[in-house]
Amino acid sequence: MTSTDDLHEFTRVDRSEAITAPCVLLDGRDPVLSFRFSWDDTARDLMYLATGTGSISGVRQPRGIDFAYKTLVGTDGAISIAPCKTNGGEYFTLTLQVPRIKLTDQTHRGDIERFMRAYFPATLRTLGCR
């Protein structure tokens, strides 16, 4: 991004309801970061989500990382899951997608990993996981 003048958020996430929903950070009309907040009764298979044919949780070239939470980091996004007892279920899954990263760009995996190492634990605290 070259400017933050027109940065805004579109979200359907409601912590009190704990319903699966998207959250998108936009620069004007263009998505910069896309999140999917999901609550489930069982732990999801992250590799299945990352490599599935759908676009909701797809992450290119996912690899597991050494982290306190089960996490896959790819070249254009990441997925993390943790136990999180809420009204919506027993597990919380966060998907991050960075739509501006080109298919051939392999240079952002480290940036995405650093982001998830900071953002995912902070999100769990914000959600009041118990």
Secondary structure as GFF3:
##gff-version 3
##sequence-region A 1 130
A	DSSP	beta_strand	7	11	.	.	.	ID=ss1
A	DSSP	beta_strand	21	27	.	.	.	ID=ss2
A	DSSP	beta_strand	30	40	.	.	.	ID=ss3
A	DSSP	alpha_helix	46	51	.	.	.	ID=ss4
A	DSSP	beta_strand	63	64	.	.	.	ID=ss5
A	DSSP	beta_strand	70	73	.	.	.	ID=ss6
A	DSSP	beta_strand	77	86	.	.	.	ID=ss7
A	DSSP	beta_strand	89	97	.	.	.	ID=ss8
A	DSSP	alpha_helix	109	127	.	.	.	ID=ss9
###
